[in-house]
């Protein structure tokens, strides 16, 4: 992406909500089941 501008956000940051997947990953981490997460 060198030399390219960042894409325009489709939603204001203050209105962003975590997805069900994100919330499930948080619960797995709190339960001690999830130790690491690699994402791209």
Sine and cosine of phi, psi and omega as CSV:
sin_phi,cos_phi,sin_psi,cos_psi,sin_omega,cos_omega
0.00,0.00,0.21,0.98,-0.04,-1.00
-0.84,0.54,0.76,-0.65,0.04,-1.00
0.99,0.13,-0.01,1.00,-0.01,-1.00
-0.96,-0.28,0.54,-0.84,0.06,-1.00
-0.96,0.27,0.41,-0.91,0.08,-1.00
-0.94,0.34,0.53,-0.85,0.02,-1.00
-0.92,0.39,0.46,-0.89,0.04,-1.00
-0.95,0.30,0.70,-0.72,0.03,-1.00
-0.93,0.36,0.65,-0.76,0.00,-1.00
-1.00,0.03,-0.16,0.99,-0.04,-1.00
-0.58,-0.82,0.68,-0.73,0.06,-1.00
-0.87,0.49,0.60,-0.80,-0.07,-1.00
-0.83,0.56,-0.63,0.78,-0.05,-1.00
-0.93,0.36,-0.22,0.98,0.03,-1.00
-0.98,-0.20,-0.04,1.00,-0.01,-1.00
-0.93,0.36,0.65,-0.76,0.01,-1.00
-0.82,-0.57,0.61,-0.79,0.06,-1.00
-0.92,0.39,0.55,-0.84,0.02,-1.00
-0.98,0.20,0.22,-0.98,0.08,-1.00
-0.86,0.50,-0.60,0.80,0.03,-1.00
-0.89,0.46,-0.70,0.71,0.02,-1.00
-0.87,0.49,-0.72,0.69,-0.02,-1.00
-0.90,0.44,-0.61,0.80,0.04,-1.00
-0.91,0.42,-0.67,0.75,0.03,-1.00
-0.89,0.45,-0.62,0.79,0.04,-1.00
-0.89,0.46,-0.70,0.72,0.01,-1.00
-0.91,0.42,-0.63,0.78,0.05,-1.00
-0.89,0.45,-0.63,0.78,0.03,-1.00
-0.92,0.40,-0.69,0.73,0.01,-1.00
-0.89,0.45,-0.54,0.84,0.01,-1.00
-0.98,0.17,-0.07,1.00,0.01,-1.00
0.99,0.16,0.19,0.98,-0.02,-1.00
-1.00,0.07,-0.65,0.76,-0.02,-1.00
-0.99,-0.12,0.84,-0.55,0.00,-1.00
-0.96,-0.29,-0.61,0.80,-0.06,-1.00
-0.66,-0.75,0.47,-0.88,0.08,-1.00
-0.62,-0.78,0.82,-0.58,0.07,-1.00
-0.93,-0.38,0.82,-0.58,-0.05,-1.00
-0.69,-0.72,0.35,-0.94,0.07,-1.00
-0.72,-0.70,0.00,0.00,0.00,0.00
